Amino acid sequence: MSDARVANQDQVALWNDASGRTWVDMQPVLDRMLAPFAAPLIDAAFPGQGGRVLDVGCGSGATTFAMADRLGASGSCVGIDISGPLLDAAKSRAASAGISTATFVQADAQTYAFDPASFDAVISRFGVMFFDHPEAAFSNLYRAVRTDAKLAFVAWRSPAENPFMTTARRAAEPLLSNMPAPDPNAPGQFAFADGDRVRRILRTGGWSDIDVQPLDVEGTVAESELLAYVTRLGPVGLALKEVDEATRARVTEVVNAAFQPYISKGAARFDMACWLVTASRK
């Protein structure tokens, strides 16, 4: 595998600076919250013992490790991500655990020159919504897999179906003039909210047997970790990096109050409304 041209430059800059470092800090919280997605994702794409799988937008490696474990000692899972900080964390985790069947590449899956037909499956847990040209990205992934290979990924449905995920923005927006208005078609958390758009993207990329199914999972974040989660991540987290301490304190107070209805028995509990998308190469 070798590098190709540069794309997604805004995302590269973001994930190798503030967002990447913050996600490393928050990774234990995020891994616990997102753990329920591992089983359905891996079940949907598992190519059999000894297979070779690509994990797109692998972050610090939770799904890469889970798939590598499922593939067994004769298989391998390659995680690819644009974020150096997150991949440093993934490599450290692999070294500490002595996992040799999970490896990592810092590159952009939209443009990376993968060896043709070198994977039996592609997976992604919330890692494919950030491409500036998703049709090109899925065409590139199509070329990277063998005939009859499987594709499976999880992506968020609409903001309206995920009110927990937009509570911080709605609460903080009146106090933060530097927070950009959301663009539903721009790279980001809800870029794949429209299931019909997802199908069009995959068809353009060459994929067949496309299936887009709702997947709803209960999410939990410990009450002790909630405030850090909602004020350090996402658009609110980015906006708070640029404001004075008085504004930061006021936003934190307002956001904290907005999440109180979600708290029960020491944790915030909420629905995570997603798509489980599957396809194959014919």
C-alpha positions as CSV (number, residue, x, y, z in Angstrom):
1,M,0.0,0.0,0.0
2,S,1.2,3.5,-0.8
3,D,0.0,7.1,-0.3
4,A,-1.8,9.1,-3.0
5,R,-3.0,12.7,-3.3
6,V,-4.1,14.8,-0.4
7,A,-7.9,15.2,0.2
8,N,-10.1,16.0,3.1
9,Q,-7.7,18.7,4.3
10,D,-10.0,20.3,6.8
11,Q,-10.6,16.9,8.5
12,V,-6.9,16.0,8.4
13,A,-6.1,19.3,10.2
14,L,-8.9,18.8,12.7
15,W,-8.1,15.3,13.7
16,N,-4.4,15.8,14.0
17,D,-4.8,18.8,16.3
18,A,-7.6,19.5,18.8
19,S,-10.1,16.8,18.0
20,G,-7.6,14.0,17.8
21,R,-6.0,14.8,21.1
22,T,-9.4,15.3,22.8
23,W,-10.7,12.0,21.4
24,V,-7.6,10.2,22.8
25,D,-8.3,11.8,26.2
26,M,-12.0,10.8,26.0
27,Q,-11.5,7.4,24.4
28,P,-12.3,5.3,27.5
29,V,-15.7,7.0,27.7
30,L,-16.4,6.7,24.0
31,D,-15.4,3.1,23.9
32,R,-17.7,2.2,26.7
33,M,-20.6,4.2,25.1
34,L,-20.1,2.7,21.6
35,A,-19.2,-0.9,22.7
36,P,-22.7,-2.2,21.8
37,F,-22.1,-1.6,18.1
38,A,-19.1,-4.0,17.9
39,A,-21.1,-7.3,17.7
40,P,-23.6,-6.3,15.0
41,L,-21.0,-4.6,12.9
42,I,-18.5,-7.6,13.1
43,D,-21.3,-10.1,12.6
44,A,-22.4,-8.3,9.4
45,A,-19.0,-8.3,7.8
46,F,-17.2,-11.3,9.2
47,P,-15.5,-13.1,6.3
48,G,-14.5,-16.2,8.2
49,Q,-11.5,-17.3,10.2
50,G,-8.2,-16.2,8.7
51,G,-9.7,-13.4,6.7
52,R,-8.2,-9.9,6.1
53,V,-10.3,-6.9,7.0
54,L,-10.0,-3.2,6.7
55,D,-11.3,-0.9,9.5
56,V,-12.0,2.6,8.1
57,G,-11.7,5.5,10.6
58,C,-10.5,3.1,13.2
59,G,-9.6,5.7,15.8
60,S,-7.8,4.2,18.7
61,G,-8.5,0.7,17.5
62,A,-11.5,-0.8,19.5
63,T,-13.2,-2.3,16.5
64,T,-9.9,-3.2,14.9
65,F,-9.0,-5.3,17.9
66,A,-12.4,-6.8,18.2
67,M,-12.4,-7.9,14.5
68,A,-8.8,-9.2,14.8
69,D,-9.8,-11.3,17.7
70,R,-12.7,-12.8,15.8
71,L,-10.5,-13.5,12.8
72,G,-8.1,-15.6,14.8
73,A,-4.4,-16.0,14.7
74,S,-4.3,-16.6,11.0
75,G,-6.3,-13.5,10.1
76,S,-5.6,-9.8,10.3
77,C,-7.3,-6.5,10.6
78,V,-5.8,-3.3,9.3
79,G,-7.0,0.0,10.8
80,I,-6.8,3.1,8.8
81,D,-7.3,6.7,10.1
82,I,-6.1,10.2,9.3
83,S,-5.5,11.0,13.0
84,G,-1.9,10.6,14.2
85,P,-2.8,11.0,17.9
86,L,-5.5,8.4,17.7
87,L,-3.3,5.9,15.8
88,D,-0.5,6.5,18.3
89,A,-3.0,5.4,21.0
90,A,-4.0,2.4,18.9
91,K,-0.5,1.2,18.4
92,S,0.3,1.6,22.1
93,R,-2.7,-0.4,23.0
94,A,-1.7,-3.2,20.5
95,A,1.9,-3.2,21.8
96,S,0.7,-3.4,25.5
97,A,-1.7,-6.3,24.8
98,G,0.8,-8.1,22.5
99,I,-1.7,-8.0,19.6
100,S,0.1,-8.7,16.3
101,T,-2.9,-9.3,14.1
102,A,-4.1,-5.7,14.3
103,T,-2.0,-3.2,12.4
104,F,-2.5,0.5,11.7
105,V,-1.9,2.9,8.8
106,Q,-2.1,6.7,9.0
107,A,-3.8,7.7,5.7
108,D,-7.0,8.9,4.1
109,A,-9.1,5.9,2.9
110,Q,-10.7,8.2,0.2
111,T,-7.4,8.4,-1.7
112,Y,-5.0,5.8,-0.3
113,A,-3.5,3.5,-2.9
114,F,-4.5,0.2,-1.4
115,D,-3.2,-3.0,-3.0
116,P,-6.1,-4.0,-5.3
117,A,-8.3,-6.8,-4.1
118,S,-6.4,-7.2,-0.9
119,F,-9.2,-7.4,1.7
120,D,-12.1,-9.8,2.4
121,A,-14.2,-7.2,4.1
122,V,-14.4,-3.5,5.2
123,I,-15.9,-2.3,8.4
124,S,-16.4,1.1,10.0
125,R,-17.9,2.3,13.3
126,F,-18.8,6.0,12.7
127,G,-15.8,6.5,10.5
128,V,-17.2,7.0,7.0
129,M,-19.2,10.2,7.4
130,F,-16.3,12.6,7.1
131,F,-15.2,12.2,3.5
132,D,-15.4,15.4,1.3
133,H,-16.2,13.1,-1.7
134,P,-17.8,10.0,-0.3
135,E,-18.5,8.5,-3.8
136,A,-14.8,8.6,-4.5
137,A,-14.0,7.1,-1.1
138,F,-16.3,4.1,-1.6
139,S,-15.0,3.6,-5.1
140,N,-11.5,3.4,-3.7
141,L,-12.7,1.0,-1.0
142,Y,-14.4,-1.1,-3.7
143,R,-11.1,-1.5,-5.6
144,A,-9.4,-2.6,-2.3
145,V,-11.6,-5.7,-1.8
146,R,-11.9,-9.0,-3.5
147,T,-14.9,-10.3,-5.3
148,D,-17.8,-11.2,-2.9
149,A,-16.2,-9.1,-0.2
150,K,-18.5,-7.6,2.4
151,L,-18.9,-4.0,3.5
152,A,-20.5,-3.1,6.8
153,F,-20.6,0.2,8.6
154,V,-22.6,2.1,11.3
155,A,-23.6,5.7,10.8
156,W,-25.9,8.1,12.7
157,R,-29.4,8.7,11.6
158,S,-30.9,12.2,11.8
159,P,-30.3,14.8,14.5
160,A,-34.1,14.7,15.2
161,E,-33.8,11.0,16.0
162,N,-30.7,11.6,18.3
163,P,-31.8,14.4,20.6
164,F,-29.1,13.5,23.1
165,M,-26.4,14.1,20.5
166,T,-27.7,17.7,19.7
167,T,-28.6,18.8,23.3
168,A,-25.3,20.5,23.9
169,R,-25.5,22.5,20.7
170,R,-29.1,23.5,21.2
171,A,-28.3,24.6,24.8
172,A,-25.0,26.4,24.0
173,E,-25.9,28.0,20.7
174,P,-27.5,31.2,22.1
175,L,-24.2,31.8,24.0
176,L,-21.7,30.9,21.3
177,S,-21.6,33.2,18.3
178,N,-18.6,31.3,16.9
179,M,-20.4,28.0,16.4
180,P,-21.1,27.4,12.7
181,A,-24.5,26.5,11.5
182,P,-24.8,22.8,10.7
183,D,-24.8,21.7,7.1
184,P,-26.6,18.3,6.7
185,N,-24.6,17.4,3.6
186,A,-21.2,18.5,4.9
187,P,-18.7,15.9,6.3
188,G,-19.6,15.3,9.9
189,Q,-21.6,13.3,12.4
190,F,-24.9,13.3,10.6
191,A,-23.7,13.4,7.0
192,F,-25.3,9.9,6.4
193,A,-28.6,10.6,8.1
194,D,-30.5,10.2,4.7
195,G,-30.6,6.5,4.0
196,D,-31.4,7.1,0.3
197,R,-28.3,9.3,0.0
198,V,-26.3,6.5,1.5
199,R,-27.7,4.0,-1.1
200,R,-26.9,6.4,-4.0
201,I,-23.3,6.9,-2.7
202,L,-22.7,3.2,-2.5
203,R,-24.2,2.5,-5.9
204,T,-22.0,5.2,-7.5
205,G,-19.0,3.5,-5.7
206,G,-19.8,0.2,-7.5
207,W,-21.3,-1.7,-4.5
208,S,-24.2,-4.2,-4.8
209,D,-26.7,-5.9,-2.4
210,I,-27.0,-2.6,-0.5
211,D,-29.1,-2.8,2.7
212,V,-29.7,0.2,5.0
213,Q,-31.4,-0.9,8.2
214,P,-32.2,1.0,11.4
215,L,-30.1,0.0,14.4
216,D,-31.2,1.5,17.8
217,V,-29.0,0.9,20.8
218,E,-29.2,2.3,24.3
219,G,-26.3,4.5,25.2
220,T,-25.0,5.3,28.6
221,V,-22.4,7.8,29.9
222,A,-21.6,7.8,33.6
223,E,-22.8,11.0,35.3
224,S,-19.3,11.7,36.6
225,E,-18.0,11.7,33.0
226,L,-21.0,13.4,31.3
227,L,-19.9,17.1,31.6
228,A,-16.5,16.4,30.1
229,Y,-18.1,14.4,27.3
230,V,-20.6,17.1,26.3
231,T,-18.3,20.1,26.6
232,R,-15.1,18.7,25.1
233,L,-16.4,16.9,22.0
234,G,-18.3,18.1,18.9
235,P,-19.0,21.6,17.8
236,V,-19.5,22.9,21.4
237,G,-16.1,21.5,22.4
238,L,-14.4,23.2,19.5
239,A,-16.2,26.5,20.1
240,L,-15.4,26.5,23.8
241,K,-11.6,26.5,23.0
242,E,-12.0,30.0,21.6
243,V,-14.0,31.8,24.3
244,D,-13.2,33.6,27.6
245,E,-13.5,31.9,31.0
246,A,-16.8,33.7,31.9
247,T,-18.4,32.5,28.7
248,R,-17.0,29.0,29.2
249,A,-18.4,28.9,32.8
250,R,-21.9,30.1,31.6
251,V,-22.0,27.6,28.8
252,T,-20.9,24.8,31.0
253,E,-23.7,25.6,33.5
254,V,-26.4,25.8,30.8
255,V,-25.3,22.6,29.1
256,N,-25.1,20.7,32.4
257,A,-28.7,21.7,33.2
258,A,-29.9,20.7,29.7
259,F,-28.7,17.1,30.3
260,Q,-30.2,16.6,33.7
261,P,-33.4,15.0,32.2
262,Y,-31.3,12.1,30.8
263,I,-29.7,11.2,34.1
264,S,-31.0,8.1,36.0
265,K,-29.2,5.9,38.5
266,G,-25.8,7.6,38.1
267,A,-25.7,7.7,34.3
268,A,-27.1,9.5,31.3
269,R,-29.3,7.1,29.3
270,F,-30.3,7.7,25.8
271,D,-31.1,6.2,22.4
272,M,-28.5,6.0,19.7
273,A,-30.4,5.9,16.4
274,C,-28.2,4.6,13.7
275,W,-28.0,2.8,10.3
276,L,-26.4,-0.5,9.9
277,V,-25.4,-0.5,6.3
278,T,-24.2,-3.5,4.4
279,A,-23.1,-4.1,0.8
280,S,-20.9,-6.4,-1.2
281,R,-18.7,-6.4,-4.2
282,K,-19.9,-8.6,-7.1
